[in-house]
Amino acid sequence: MIYTLRAQVRYLLTCHVCLSLARFEWKPDDPEIVSDVLFAVANVLSIARTTYLMPAFEVLGPLQISLGRMIGDITRFLVLFTLVRHIASLLLLLLLRLME
């Protein structure tokens, strides 16, 4: 039992040392590096593909413009809503202090 525990601790410590190495010290054909590179390339290509198709499609052009304006309107509403709510809570607090 003790021998297996020592072996497990030694294994965990050596794995921790391997994981703490900087990525530029790894082998270039390490599977984790290769998978990270392929994932990054796939993300860039998928985003580039959708941004290329958006202006070319007739319906998405105006939709993109109206979505931008709608986000601006929602932002203004949320700012005013939080301002009014904050002022109302402060007024209620003042009224409660006057009643004490």
Contacts in CASP RR format, 6 or more apart in sequence:
PFRMAT RR
TARGET T0000
AUTHOR 0000-0000-0000
METHOD contacts of the structure
MODEL  1
MIYTLRAQVRYLLTCHVCLSLARFEWKPDDPEIVSDVLFAVANVLSIART
TYLMPAFEVLGPLQISLGRMIGDITRFLVLFTLVRHIASLLLLLLLRLME
23 33 0 8 1.000
26 32 0 8 1.000
26 33 0 8 1.000
53 60 0 8 1.000
54 60 0 8 1.000
54 61 0 8 1.000
54 64 0 8 1.000
55 61 0 8 1.000
55 64 0 8 1.000
END
